[in-house]
Amino acid sequence: DEIDIIESKRKEYIKQLDKLHDLYIESVSDFRKRLSNLRKSAITTTENKKLLDLANERKARGNPPGGNKIGDNLVWEILLFFCKKDDLTIISNDPDWRDDFRSSKKEYHLNPLLEDEWSHTGKKIILYTTFAEFLMKTAGIKISEQEIKDERLSSSKLSLIETYTSTPSGFTVNPG
C-alpha cells in the first residue's frame, strides 16, 4: 500500500511539473511577443553610442545607480537624456537607486548623487519601491500594508534570483 501511495504522489508530482513547464514555455513565448512589440516602438537615436559611453564611464567611476552590471547606469543616462523636461517617477525596489540612510519603511529617498544630477533639470523626481505605493499615493487606491510588503518581498526575491547567472559549469553568484 505504501508503495502505491508513493507511486501515486510521484505521478502527481510529475503532472504538476509538466504543468509548470507548460506555463514557463507559455510565459517565455508571451515575453518574446512583448519584447518584439517594445523593439518595434523603441526610439532609435544616434545618441546610443554616446549614452553607452556615459554609462560605462559612470560604472567605471562607481557612481550610482548600478552594481556589477551596466544596466542601471544605462537606464539613468537614458532618463537624463530623454526625460529631463518632465517630472520623473521611478518605481524600483533595487537598493542601487535609493539612499537607505534617509529612507524609512514609510518613505524612500533616491540616492543623493542621483537627486543632485536630476536637480539640474529643474524637475521633480520621486522614488517608490512598489507599484502599490505609487498607486496609493498618486491614484488614491486603497492597498493594504500586507499587499505592499508582499510586493516588496516578491521583488526582493526576484532581485536575488537575478544575482545568479548561468555559466557553462553551473551557477555563480554575481556580487552586484
Secondary structure by P-SEA (a helix, b strand, c coil): caaaaaaaaaaaaaaaaaaaaaaaaaaaaaaaaaaaaaaaacccccaaaaaaaaaaaaaaaccccccccaaaaaaaaaaacccccbbbbbbccccccccccccccccccccaaaaaaaccccbbbbbbccaaaaaaaaccccccaaaaaaaaaaaaaaaaaaaccccccccccccc
